[in-house]
Amino acid sequence: MLERPSHHFTSHRIPKPTPQTPNSPSISVRQGLARVRGSPPATTRAAAAGTAAMAVVGEDDAAWERAIAVATKNTSAPKTLTLDGAVKSSTGRLPSPALLERFAASLEELSVAGARLSSLAGMPRLPTLRRLSLPDNRLSGAAALAAVAEACGATLRHLDLGNNRFAAVEELEPLAKLVVEALDLYQCPVSKVKGYREKVFALIPSLKYLDGVDAEGNERLETDDEEDVEWEDEEEGEEGEDGEGEEGDGEEGDEEDGEDGEGGDDGEEEEEGDEEAEDEEDEADDDELDADEEDKENIESKTAGSSLTNKRKRDNDDGSSGDK
């Protein structure tokens, strides 16, 4: 009996694809195709982005430098530098420190309003700065105020941060150790926090005015610095007025002296004129006397002549009568 061959069915398993490592040929091929198609690798893209950022920073600094040159064209050591709206920063930063540090020895007031600033990182050191105005920007966070404290915290007295994005009282912590006397946070979200004024005055012991009002609700009329400046200006003005008055008095005295001197000259001239008039009168009198004497002499001569003529006539008449 024939035996049927037994059919053995074997299952053929499909092998799973092995994971490809970065060094696998297929990856290399893909990268090569990507290069051929024009997609740069990540390192190239990063380098390009860095180059573009540097170009933007360079453009910003060029714009800042032009604005600073215009604002300081009349002086090389300004006390006040105002750059409000002069530059709309593309990077959200202040100009490079070197552009402002050259004024560090003299600058007392700096105003950069409406410049789209979102960071104060790299703020230059300004050891004489007393007033810093940065309103109408996009600043927020404690880091921005920490940069302020580090750059000019020892001398800063007035800080204007109105219409920025500070939202919590805790963000103001870097100002706690400074001696800021006036702080402006109007139109900032933090100004709407419950107990905002009490918390800020408690946080900054040196603070006298917040948003132009003291802790008791009295409006600020003038800061101490402004009063000192006005007092100095008044003193200088008074000194100038006194000096001008003295000079004026001297000039008036000189004029009076001149007038007196001129009056004296006039008197001398009048005296000389009187003497000349008297001399002329004397000469006229002498002339009149001379004329009178001449007239007398003429009259006498005429009289004598007429008498001689008459005598001669009488003699002739007597002679003629004797001959007869």
Secondary structure as UniProt FT lines:
FT   TURN            22..23
FT   HELIX           25..37
FT   HELIX           42..71
FT   TURN            72..74
FT   STRAND          80..82
FT   TURN            84..86
FT   HELIX           97..101
FT   TURN            102..106
FT   STRAND          109..111
FT   TURN            121..122
FT   TURN            127..128
FT   STRAND          131..133
FT   HELIX           142..152
FT   TURN            153..155
FT   STRAND          158..160
FT   TURN            162..163
FT   HELIX           169..175
FT   TURN            176..177
FT   STRAND          182..184
FT   TURN            186..187
FT   HELIX           189..192
FT   TURN            194..195
FT   HELIX           196..203
FT   TURN            205..206
FT   STRAND          209..210
FT   TURN            211..212
FT   TURN            215..216
FT   HELIX           224..323
//
